[in-house]
């Protein structure tokens, strides 16, 4: 979510960091988050969060594809990103409202 708001991968890429370094950094952050909040994550429908984060990674990798058609590129990146946001919103709604 932080990356979507501030577009840090674009700024880091412009500063000369390779895409793989940025992906590894985000993966390490995701692992740290999972370890820190594992009890809370287990008490909720974890599948929604996993699907949401997985779709977000699909969108992130789709952005790196060298597609020449801008419409197809937007769809390949935008649809997983939209579905990811819906799944994460459902997860958070369940976690904060229902539980």
N, C-alpha and C positions, 0 to 999 in steps of 0.2 A: 504494500500500500504506500509506503514511504517513497518507493521508486516511482510509482505512478503519479504522485503529487509533484515531486521535485525533479523527476526525469534525471536522476543521478547517473544512470548508465550512459546517457547521452553526453553529459558533462565529463564523466570519467573517460569515455571513449575519445572525446575531443582533446582531453589532456594527454592522450597517448597510451592509456591503459588498454591492454588487449581484452577482447570480449570474454575470453575464457577466464581471465583473472577476475573480472567482475562477476561472472556466474559463480565461480568458486567462492568468492566473498559472500554472495547472497546465500549460497547453500550452507556455508558455515553459520551465518546468522540464523537461518531457519533451524538448523540443528540445535543451536544454543537456545532459541526460543522454545523449541519442543522440550528440551531437557528442563528448562526453567518452569514451564507450565504443564508438565505432563499429567499431574493429578487433575487439574481443571479440564484438560483436553479429554481425558478418559471418561469424565463424567458427562460428557455431551456427545451428540451424534458426530463422532470423529470423521465418519465417511464424508460428510458434507465439506468439512474443512480440507480433507485430503484431496477431494475432487476439485475444490476451488483453487487450491494452491497448485495442483497439477495443471489445471487449465491455464493458470497464470504463467507457469513455466513454458507451456506450449506457446502462448502468445509472445513471451519474451524471446524464445528461440525463433519463432516465425518472423519476428522483426529483423533478425539477422539474415534471413534468406535473401538472396540476390534476385528478387522478382522485379521484372521490368514493368509489368502492368500494375499501375497504381491502384486500380479498383480491386483486383484480385489480392494484392498485397494488403490492402486495408481490410478486406474480408477475412483473410487468413489470420491476421493479427487481431482484428476487432471482435470477431465472434467468440473465440475462446476467452478473450478478456471480459466481454460482457457476461458470459456464462460463469466465469470465475467470480465476478463481483456479485452475481445473484447468489451463488452457493455460499460465498463468505458472508454475505448479508443474512442469509437464512441461518447459518451457523451462529452468528453473533446474536441474532434475534432470539434463537432458541436459548442460547447461553445466558443472556441478560434478562430476557422477559419471562421465559417459562421456568427456568431453573431457579 
